[in-house]
Amino acid sequence: MRVKNQKQKSIKAEFLKSLKWKRWRYILVDYYNNKDCITNKPLRPRFNVHHLDMREEHYTILKEERFRPLNSDTHDCVHFLYRYYKKDPFIIDRLRTILDLMVKYNED
C-alpha cells in the first residue's frame, strides 16, 4: 500500500508542477471571482485549489465543478472535517449547534 501511496503522491506532485495546472488555477480564480468558496473572502496569495474528487485516476480531470478555490486555512479546515464527515455526516449538525451557541453567548 505504501508504494502505491508514494507513486500516487509523485504523480500528483508532478501534475501540480505542470504549466497546465498553474494556468488552470488562474482560470478557476476568475471563474469563482477571486473568492474563497466557503468564506467569500478574497483569495490570498497562497490560496489552494481544492480537488473535490481526490481519487488518483480523476486527479487531472480539469472541470470547474470538480474544484473550489480556498484560502489555506479554509482548505485545512475542510480536510480536517472531511475525515470525520465521511464516517459521520451529523458532525455538521453538531458543529452548527456549537457555533450557534457561541454566537448566542457572545452577543452583547
N, C-alpha and C positions, 0 to 999 in steps of 0.2 A: 504494500500500500504506500509506503514511504517513497519508493521510486516513482510511482505514478504521480504522487503529490509534487515531487521535485520537478518532474517533467512538465506537469501542468503549470507549475509556477514559472518555469523557464519560458514556456510558450506564451503565457500571459505577459511576462516581463518583456519579452521581445516585441510583442504586439504593442505594448504601452510605450515603447520607444519609437515606434514607427511614425513616419510623416503622416500616413493615413489617419492614425489615431489622433495625432496632435491637431490636424485640421478638423477632424470630427468634433473634438472638444469645443472648438470655437463656433462651429455650426450650431451645436446644442446651446451654447451661451446665447446666441442670437434667437434661437427658437424659443427659449424659455425667458427671454427678456432680461438676461443677466441677473436672474433672481434665484436664490436658494428655493427649491420647490416645496420646502416644508415651512420655513420661517418667513418667506417672502422678502428677506433682506437681500441687499445687493451681494453678489458673489465677491468674495475676497480674492486677492491674487493667487493664493494657494488652494483654490477650490478643488473638489473632486467631482468626477463624473461617475455616478453610481450605476453599476450594472444591475438591473433588476433580475436578469437571468444570469446567474453566476456559474452555470454549468459550462465545463470546458468546451464542449462541442458547439456551444452557442455564443461563446465569448466575443467572437469577432463579427457577429451579425449586427451591422450598424443601421438600426432603425430607431427613430426618435422615441417611439413608445417603449423601448427597452432600456432607456437611460434617463437619469434625472441628475441635473447639476445640484450639488450640495456643498455648503461650506464644510470644512474639515470636521468641526465639532459636531455638526448635524450628521455627517456621514458616520462618524464614530458611534453616535447615539443610535442610529438606525441599525448598524451591525450588532451593537450590544443587545438591543431589544429583539432583533430578529432571531437570535439564538434561542430566546425564550418563547417568542410568539409562535414559531413554527411548531412547538410542542404544546403550547397553551395560549390560544388566541385571546383568552379572557384577561391576559396580562394588561391589555389596553384599557379594559374597564377598570381594573384596579388602579392603574396609573391615573386615569381620569379622575377617579374618586379622590386620590391623594392630591392631585393638582387643584381640583375644585375646593377641597378643604384648605389648601394653602392660600388660595385667593380669598376665601371667606375669612380666615383668621388674620389675614394681613391687610384687610380693607380698613381704612380709617374713616 
